[in-house]
Amino acid sequence: MANRISELGSGSVSSGTGGAVESVLPAKPVGSAASGSSAPSGASPDSVHITESARAIATLSQAVQDTPEVDGARVSNLQQAIASGNYSVDADKVAARMLQLEQDLGENAQ
């Protein structure tokens, strides 16, 4: 038994018989001949090939996740330097780094 959708123009949908849909056709798997795409010879449609760049990204991602957000030793050293009055800011160095960051961001935007 096949159900029909009617009255699409009026905004309401009716199944025609009011009953449940009795059968559903299975979808064609990706890479099958009917889908128009072809898998590389010798590879099954459910195989995955990971590139070297993807491996490198995964390695870097894991390294970032494993790195603590706060370097406790550095924070402690800075706190001691500030408390003792030995901490100084090199304004020229800060400005140079800010300009470099702006240039780097500008290059990546193009």
C-alpha positions as CSV (number, residue, x, y, z in Angstrom):
1,M,0.0,0.0,0.0
2,A,1.4,3.4,-1.0
3,N,0.5,6.6,0.8
4,R,0.2,9.9,-1.2
5,I,0.8,13.4,0.0
6,S,-2.0,15.7,-1.3
7,E,-3.1,19.3,-0.9
8,L,0.5,20.7,-0.9
9,G,-0.7,24.0,-2.2
10,S,-3.1,24.7,0.7
11,G,-0.4,24.3,3.4
12,S,-1.9,21.1,4.9
13,V,-0.6,17.6,4.3
14,S,-2.8,14.5,4.2
15,S,-1.6,10.9,3.9
16,G,-4.7,10.1,1.9
17,T,-5.7,7.0,3.9
18,G,-4.9,8.2,7.4
19,G,-2.8,5.0,8.0
20,A,0.8,4.6,8.8
21,V,3.4,4.3,6.0
22,E,3.9,0.6,5.6
23,S,7.2,0.4,3.8
24,V,10.3,2.5,3.3
25,L,12.8,2.0,0.6
26,P,16.4,1.8,1.9
27,A,18.8,4.6,0.9
28,K,21.6,3.8,-1.5
29,P,25.0,3.7,0.2
30,V,27.4,6.4,-0.5
31,G,29.8,5.3,-3.3
32,S,27.4,2.9,-4.8
33,A,27.0,2.7,-8.6
34,A,23.5,4.2,-8.4
35,S,24.7,7.4,-6.6
36,G,27.0,8.4,-9.4
37,S,30.2,8.5,-7.3
38,S,32.9,5.9,-7.5
39,A,35.2,4.7,-4.9
40,P,38.8,4.2,-5.7
41,S,39.5,0.7,-7.0
42,G,40.2,-1.7,-4.2
43,A,38.7,0.5,-1.5
44,S,35.4,-0.4,0.1
45,P,32.8,2.4,0.4
46,D,33.2,2.5,4.1
47,S,37.0,3.0,4.2
48,V,38.7,6.2,5.2
49,H,42.0,7.6,4.1
50,I,43.7,10.1,6.5
51,T,46.2,12.5,4.9
52,E,49.5,13.5,6.5
53,S,48.2,17.1,7.0
54,A,45.2,15.7,8.9
55,R,47.5,13.6,11.1
56,A,49.7,16.7,11.8
57,I,46.6,18.7,12.7
58,A,45.4,15.9,15.1
59,T,48.9,15.8,16.7
60,L,48.9,19.6,17.2
61,S,45.4,19.6,18.5
62,Q,46.3,16.9,21.1
63,A,49.4,18.9,22.1
64,V,47.3,22.0,22.6
65,Q,44.8,20.0,24.7
66,D,47.6,18.6,26.8
67,T,49.2,22.0,27.5
68,P,47.9,23.6,30.7
69,E,46.1,26.9,30.2
70,V,48.1,28.6,32.9
71,D,51.9,28.2,33.4
72,G,52.0,28.2,37.2
73,A,55.8,28.6,37.5
74,R,55.7,31.7,35.2
75,V,52.8,33.2,37.1
76,S,54.7,32.7,40.4
77,N,57.8,34.3,39.0
78,L,55.9,37.3,37.7
79,Q,54.1,37.7,41.1
80,Q,57.4,37.7,42.9
81,A,58.9,40.2,40.4
82,I,55.9,42.5,40.8
83,A,55.9,42.2,44.6
84,S,59.6,43.0,44.8
85,G,59.4,45.9,42.4
86,N,61.7,44.2,39.8
87,Y,59.1,43.9,37.1
88,S,59.3,46.3,34.2
89,V,57.5,46.6,30.9
90,D,59.4,47.3,27.7
91,A,56.9,49.5,25.9
92,D,58.8,49.4,22.6
93,K,58.8,45.6,22.7
94,V,55.1,45.5,23.4
95,A,54.4,47.9,20.6
96,A,56.5,45.9,18.2
97,R,54.8,42.7,19.0
98,M,51.3,44.3,18.6
99,L,52.3,45.7,15.2
100,Q,53.7,42.3,14.2
101,L,50.4,40.6,15.2
102,E,48.4,43.2,13.2
103,Q,50.6,42.4,10.1
104,D,50.2,38.7,10.6
105,L,46.4,39.0,10.9
106,G,46.3,41.2,7.8
107,E,48.3,38.7,5.7
108,N,46.1,35.8,6.8
109,A,42.9,37.7,5.9
110,Q,43.9,38.0,2.2
